[in-house]
Amino acid sequence: MPEGHAPGFVSSSVRSGWGAASPHAETAHRVAFGVFVATTVLVCGCALAGVRAPSVWSWPYALHMVVAALTILAALARRLPLQNVVACGLALSLTMGMALALVASGLHDGAGLPPGAVEPGAGSDTHTLGWQAWPAPLLWTAVLLASRQTAKVLLQPWRRQKPYGWWLLGTATGLAWLAVLVSGPFVDRVLRWWSWPRGGVSWYGVPPAWLAGVLVLIALFLLLASAWLIPKRPTGRAADFAPVWVWSGLVLWFALGDLRAGFWVAAGLGIAAAAMVTPLAWRAARMPISPSPGPGASP
């Protein structure tokens, strides 16, 4: 799945969206990114202060998720037509929202969810997921798209290589899954969207089977997003670095919340990931692009 050509399975209505980016996207991105930096500082401070949902002081968390989603979409609009960006954001958010609604419906109806399935959040009644989970689709849309764009920066020196598309998918999937691992105890014990049964072999209560399933779902969501995010023709521009800051900022927020709550392994994983990925991306952004192999090159 090389980037640079519209995939054949994309409908004609989606294909017609490829073209010039919005002329106002640069201004919108600057504003959104500035607000994102401000809300990142705010929510990191709240996390270190031990603020948990639901409380009167937890409203910045939901605001930050909305801002993160808008920021990454604005970054994409600098390179892609607005209709592509909006369609991608809506497709991801609505699909994840429907999945969350199905889980909530299963809990409400007692529809025999598999062993180890999520339980109601701490702020909810005994039959539904916590109402605080409404920003979840926006948060994971931001995480998925920021992971994909961060992977583009990391792999930019090799973007002319034939397997680049698959490398991009694998790297983006890994980055998003890493963010899920770090956020696991955070959304459970701090945001209190839902909870997991304690005990057994697990990652802070999350069974390994669920983590493996999430990995597959991430790859599928990224494949869905690629239908709108692959430009019709190369733009000639280097990959934007701003999404790297979005990814690192979100992971650092999760990690600081884990740290304050005493989840040392998850916190250490998140801090180490942000400390490694950001400088690696910075270095990759300044490396020359390797030429594509010629027709006579060895495989």
C-alpha positions in Angstrom: 0.0 0.0 0.0 2.5 2.7 -1.1 1.5 6.2 -0.2 1.1 8.6 -3.1 -1.7 6.9 -5.1 -5.4 6.7 -4.4 -6.3 3.1 -3.5 -8.5 1.3 -6.0 -11.2 0.5 -3.5 -11.9 4.1 -2.7 -15.2 5.4 -4.1 -15.3 8.1 -6.7 -16.8 10.6 -4.3 -13.8 10.2 -2.0 -11.4 10.3 -4.9 -12.8 13.6 -6.0 -11.8 15.1 -2.7 -8.1 14.9 -3.4 -6.6 18.1 -4.4 -5.3 21.3 -2.9 -5.3 21.8 0.9 -7.5 24.5 2.5 -5.8 28.0 2.3 -6.9 28.7 5.9 -5.5 25.5 7.3 -2.2 27.0 8.4 -3.9 29.7 10.5 -6.3 27.2 12.0 -3.5 24.8 12.8 -1.4 27.5 14.6 -4.4 28.5 16.7 -5.3 24.9 17.5 -1.8 23.9 18.3 -1.3 26.9 20.6 -4.5 25.9 22.5 -3.3 22.3 22.6 0.0 23.3 24.2 -1.9 25.3 26.8 -4.4 22.5 27.6 -1.5 20.0 27.8 0.1 22.0 30.5 -3.2 22.4 32.3 -4.2 18.7 32.2 -0.6 17.5 33.1 -0.8 19.8 36.2 -4.3 18.4 37.0 -3.0 14.8 36.7 0.0 15.5 38.9 -2.3 17.2 41.4 -4.4 14.0 41.6 -7.5 15.3 40.0 -9.9 12.4 39.1 -13.2 12.2 37.3 -15.9 12.9 38.1 -15.1 16.1 40.0 -15.6 19.8 39.4 -11.9 20.1 38.5 -11.9 17.3 35.9 -13.5 19.3 33.1 -10.1 20.2 31.5 -9.6 16.5 30.7 -12.6 16.5 28.3 -11.7 19.9 26.9 -8.1 18.6 26.2 -9.4 15.6 24.2 -11.6 17.8 22.0 -8.7 20.2 21.4 -6.3 17.3 20.6 -8.7 15.9 18.0 -9.2 19.3 16.4 -5.4 20.0 16.4 -4.5 16.8 14.6 -7.3 17.3 12.1 -6.0 20.9 11.5 -2.5 19.6 10.9 -3.8 17.1 8.3 -5.8 20.0 6.6 -2.4 21.7 5.9 -1.7 18.9 3.4 -5.1 17.4 2.4 -8.5 18.8 1.3 -10.8 19.8 4.1 -13.5 17.3 3.0 -11.0 14.4 3.2 -9.9 15.5 6.7 -13.5 15.9 8.0 -14.6 12.6 6.4 -11.7 10.8 8.1 -12.3 12.4 11.5 -16.1 11.6 11.4 -15.5 8.0 10.1 -13.1 7.2 12.9 -15.0 9.0 15.7 -18.4 7.6 14.7 -17.1 4.0 14.3 -15.4 4.1 17.7 -18.4 5.7 19.2 -20.7 3.0 17.9 -18.3 0.3 19.2 -18.5 2.0 22.7 -22.3 2.2 22.4 -22.4 -1.5 21.7 -20.4 -2.3 24.8 -22.6 0.0 26.9 -25.7 -1.7 25.4 -24.3 -5.1 26.3 -23.7 -4.1 29.9 -27.2 -2.5 30.1 -28.9 -5.6 28.7 -26.7 -8.1 30.5 -25.8 -9.6 27.2 -23.2 -12.0 28.3 -20.0 -10.1 27.5 -16.9 -12.4 27.5 -15.0 -13.0 30.7 -12.8 -10.1 31.6 -14.9 -7.6 29.8 -15.1 -4.0 31.0 -17.3 -3.2 33.9 -19.2 0.1 34.6 -17.1 3.1 35.4 -16.8 4.3 39.0 -19.1 7.2 38.4 -21.9 5.3 36.7 -24.8 3.2 37.9 -24.6 -0.6 37.9 -25.7 -1.2 34.3 -24.0 1.3 32.0 -20.5 2.6 31.2 -19.6 5.8 32.9 -21.1 8.8 31.3 -17.6 10.4 31.5 -16.6 8.2 28.5 -18.3 10.4 25.9 -15.0 12.0 24.8 -13.4 8.6 24.2 -13.9 8.5 20.4 -12.3 11.9 20.1 -9.3 10.9 22.2 -8.7 7.8 20.2 -9.2 9.6 16.9 -6.4 12.0 18.0 -4.2 9.1 19.2 -4.6 7.1 15.9 -4.0 10.1 13.6 -1.2 11.4 15.7 0.4 8.0 15.7 0.2 7.7 11.9 1.6 11.2 11.3 4.4 10.5 13.8 5.2 7.3 12.0 5.5 9.4 8.8 8.1 11.6 10.4 10.1 8.6 11.7 10.1 6.9 8.3 10.5 10.0 6.2 14.1 9.1 5.1 12.7 5.9 3.6 9.5 7.1 2.1 10.6 6.3 -1.4 11.2 2.6 -0.6 8.7 0.1 -2.0 7.6 -1.4 1.4 7.2 2.1 2.9 3.4 1.8 3.1 3.6 -1.4 5.2 6.3 0.1 7.4 4.1 3.1 7.9 1.1 0.9 8.9 3.2 -1.2 11.3 5.0 1.7 12.9 1.7 3.7 13.4 0.0 0.6 14.8 2.8 0.1 17.3 2.8 3.8 18.4 -1.0 3.8 18.9 -0.9 0.5 20.8 1.9 1.9 23.0 -0.4 4.8 23.8 -3.2 2.4 24.7 -0.9 0.5 27.1 0.1 3.7 28.9 -3.5 5.0 29.0 -4.9 1.7 30.3 -4.7 2.4 34.0 -5.2 6.1 33.4 -8.7 5.8 31.8 -9.6 3.2 34.4 -8.5 4.7 37.7 -8.2 8.4 36.9 -10.8 9.2 34.2 -13.0 6.3 35.5 -14.6 5.7 32.1 -14.8 2.0 32.9 -13.0 -0.6 35.1 -11.6 -4.0 34.7 -11.8 -7.0 37.1 -8.8 -7.4 39.3 -6.6 -10.5 39.5 -5.1 -12.9 37.0 -2.5 -12.3 34.4 -3.2 -8.8 33.0 -1.9 -5.4 32.3 -3.5 -3.4 35.2 -6.6 -5.5 34.9 -6.7 -5.6 31.0 -6.6 -9.3 29.8 -3.9 -10.1 27.2 -6.5 -11.3 24.8 -8.1 -7.8 24.8 -4.8 -6.1 24.2 -4.2 -8.4 21.3 -7.7 -7.6 19.9 -7.1 -3.9 20.3 -3.8 -4.2 18.3 -5.8 -5.7 15.4 -8.5 -3.1 15.7 -5.9 -0.3 15.6 -4.5 -1.7 12.3 -8.0 -1.9 10.8 -8.9 1.7 11.9 -5.6 2.9 10.3 -6.4 1.1 7.1 -9.8 2.8 7.1 -8.2 6.2 7.7 -5.8 5.7 4.8 -8.6 5.9 2.3 -8.8 9.6 3.0 -5.2 10.3 4.0 -3.3 9.1 1.0 -2.9 12.1 -1.4 -3.6 11.7 -5.1 -0.1 12.8 -5.9 3.0 13.6 -3.8 3.0 17.0 -2.3 6.8 17.4 -2.2 6.6 18.6 1.4 8.3 17.0 4.3 6.1 15.4 6.9 4.8 17.8 9.5 6.5 17.6 12.9 3.5 19.0 14.9 1.7 15.7 15.2 4.8 14.3 17.0 4.2 16.9 19.7 0.6 15.9 19.9 1.4 12.2 20.3 4.1 12.9 22.8 1.9 15.3 24.7 -0.9 12.8 25.0 1.4 9.9 26.1 3.1 12.2 28.6 -0.3 13.2 30.0 -1.2 9.5 30.4 2.1 8.8 32.0 1.9 11.6 34.5 -1.5 10.5 35.6 -0.2 7.0 36.0 2.7 8.3 38.0 0.5 10.3 40.4 -1.8 7.2 40.9 1.2 4.9 41.6 1.2 2.9 38.4 5.0 2.9 38.1 5.5 0.5 35.1 2.9 2.2 32.9 4.3 5.7 33.9 7.8 4.6 33.2 6.8 3.1 29.8 5.1 6.3 28.8 7.8 8.7 29.9 10.5 6.5 28.2 8.4 6.3 25.0 8.0 10.1 24.8 11.6 10.6 25.6 12.7 8.2 22.8 10.2 8.9 20.0 10.5 12.7 20.0 14.3 12.9 19.5 14.2 10.0 17.0 11.5 11.8 15.0 13.5 15.1 15.2 16.6 13.3 13.8 14.7 11.5 11.1 13.1 14.8 10.0 16.6 16.2 9.2 17.9 13.1 7.5 18.1 13.0 3.7 15.6 11.0 1.9 17.0 7.7 0.5 16.5 7.4 -3.3 14.1 4.7 -4.5 15.8 1.6 -5.8 16.4 1.5 -9.5 15.0 -1.2 -11.8 18.2 -3.1 -11.6 18.7 -2.9 -7.9 18.9 -6.1 -5.9 15.9 -6.8 -3.5 
